[in-house]
């Protein structure tokens, strides 16, 4: 079987590699020539444990070949980004562009799958685009939507073992896509229609966003009420049917902080909780920045000098090097505005160098600082001992005090 993967990013590349390892002849297409060259050397341009070795293996055996343009195949997968515009409207132009470029290659019996997170109705829209360009293929193609749900850092395992939701534009399409994923997925494959599969992906990430917003809202209430939110949540979670997540410095990354907008932009009146959760999680980062700034001002009043401030963590979540859409990075930038760079010790143990932030080792920063703001709950930070001599702003539960 020949498959053409459009997009070799955080999801497209690992999926292409796993498919190739399971005997499929994969053409991997990316618009970035550097990405194509890197992969064809058997190397990878993303950080994902274990992937480098597998890439080298499938490139050496010629099961995966990266190119800049698609090639005739039996299966076409669209795995490109779907960002949002400044108004929080989904931007499906990459999906459209990738679809346009495979249209000339499509033939009777082929399977076209979208994996990119997409607003409800995108698969039907792309089907119409294909058939308006190739009317002779109407009812002769299989078209389906199948979202990925892997967690960065554990992608290889989850790609194979997670259950998948597969929704075709008709029963035959669903069945054909199911057979394709059956080649390399060991998790269960659940059949539905394309619209439900699209909404399912948006629902999963919105559900997590809403649950985190609940924890973040509690943290704001507890701060005012003089209650330790970590103790409160641990106690509430002793109830057999309560399972509250952890508050933090906001919600980041390219998925949970983005996908809910794909619902709120199409269903603004109906998506009240989903919309409010986005606001709360965004506000939490703003609140952490303000709290840090106020603490700095108070220190100056109390001590008649500027404090040394340690900002602990820049990544969008614990124990990764990914700074995309990171609330910690936003907080650091906002807090440092109008200040001398030298007053701040910026820490990110998972990154060696940063072009904007001068990084300091976490132990040195913690030791030297008058004020310490924990922005990300990296494992390293949990080894530090509580110090009564410092002002500690524990936004993500390092000491849970
Ligand atoms: N966070 C909290 N408190 C928590 C849990 C998370 O503040 O209790 C924050 C994190 O610090 C981070 C953000 O939420 O800023 C998102 O992190 P995450 O670990 O919840 O999720 P992602 O963005 O790495 O991956 C999610 C996953 N989706 C769900 O768990 C429903 C993953 O399975 C998806 O494949 C991925 O989005 C995606 O690509 O859509």
Boltz pocket constraint, residues with backbone or C-beta under 6 A from the ligand:
constraints:
  - pocket:
      binder: B
      contacts: [[A, 148], [A, 149], [A, 150], [A, 151], [A, 152], [A, 204], [A, 205], [A, 208], [A, 212], [A, 245], [A, 246], [A, 247], [A, 248], [A, 249], [A, 250], [A, 251], [A, 252], [A, 253], [A, 254], [A, 255], [A, 256], [A, 316], [A, 317], [A, 318]]
      max_distance: 6.0
